[in-house]
Amino acid sequence: QVRLVESGGGLVQPGGSLRLSCAYSGTIVSIKTMGWYRQAPGKQRELVATISSGRSTHYADSVKGRFTISRDSAKNTLYLQMDSLKPEDTAAYYCQYRGRYDSYDYWGQGTQVTVSS
């Protein structure tokens, strides 16, 4: 069983920056992929960025060049550095985990990001 706890969300002005963190704990045998997803009111949850066990990354077109996903294995923490934030980035952001031997994903409870003047 894996526990994920997101933090770092908040209110920020357009053009500002935030750094989200996801602390993971529990039975971490081998990570397959981890990622960040977001869900705005009235919309489906969408992929923001993922990072594989080999550190290969993938970004949604809407955030490419502005967001950076990374993982610190020593600290058991996943990060999402968000720069040049836009109002359309406003959403609840969720941390996702899948172990190499898992057939399902684990999810955190989310952290709210609001970009507004």
N, C-alpha and C positions, 0 to 999 in steps of 0.2 A: 504494500500500500504506500502511495506517495502523497505527501502533503505539499501544497503550493500556496504561498502567501505573497500576494502582490502588494507593493507600496510605491509611493512617489507621485501619485496622481494629485491633481489640484487644479486651481484656476490660474490661467496664464493668458497674457495678451497675445494677439496675433504677432507672429515674428519671434516670439519667445521660445524658450527651451524647457524641457523637462526630461528627467531621467527616471524611468520606471525600473523597479527591481522586483524580481521574483525569487524568493528563497525556497528551495526545494529540500525536502527531507523525507526520511522513511527508508523503504527498501529500494535503494538505487543500485541496481546490479550493473546495468549497461544502458546508456541512453541511446535511443535511436534518433529521435528528433525532439526539439523543443521549439516553441514559437510564441508569438504574440498575435492575438486576435482582438477585434474590437466590434462593438455593437452599438449603433446609434438608435435612438428611439424610433420605432416604426420600421426599422430595417433589420435584415438578417445579419448574423454574425459573419464577419469577413476576415480573411487572413491578412495580416499586416506584414509579418516577417517570420521566417523560420531559420533554424540553424541545425545542421545535421551533426552526427557524431564525429564526422570528419571536418567539421567547421565550415562546411559549404553553406552559403546563405542564399536566401531568396526573399525578394521584397515585392510587395504589391506596387504596381506602376504609380499609384497615387502617392506613395511615400518614398519611392526610390530617390536617392540623393539627399534626402532630408533626415531619414531615420537610419539608425545603425543598431543591429542586434549583435549581442556578444554574450559569452558565457565564461564565468570564472569557476572552474572546477574545484579549485582549492577552497572556495567560499560557498560552494553549492548555490550559486546565484546566477540567474539569467537577467540580462539588462536590455533595456530599449532606450537608447539615446534619441530623443526627438528634438530636432532643431527646425527653425523656420516654420513654426506651427501655424496652422490655418484654422479658421472656424470650423471647417468641414472635418477636422480631425477630432472634434468633440465626440466622445463616446466613452463607454465603459470598456476598459482594456483588460483582457484575460490572458493569463499565462497557461500554456499548454505543454504537456509532457507525454511522451510515449517511450517506454522502454523497449529494448530490442526483443524481449520475449512477451510483450504485451500485444493484445489484439484490440485494444481500446485506448482512449486518451484520458488523462487526468486533467482536471481544470481547477484553477484557483477561483476565488470568489469575485475577483475583479477589482479594479481601481478606476475611479472616475477621472477623466481628463476633460476639462472644459476650457475652450479657447474662445475668449470673448473680450471685447473692449469694455 
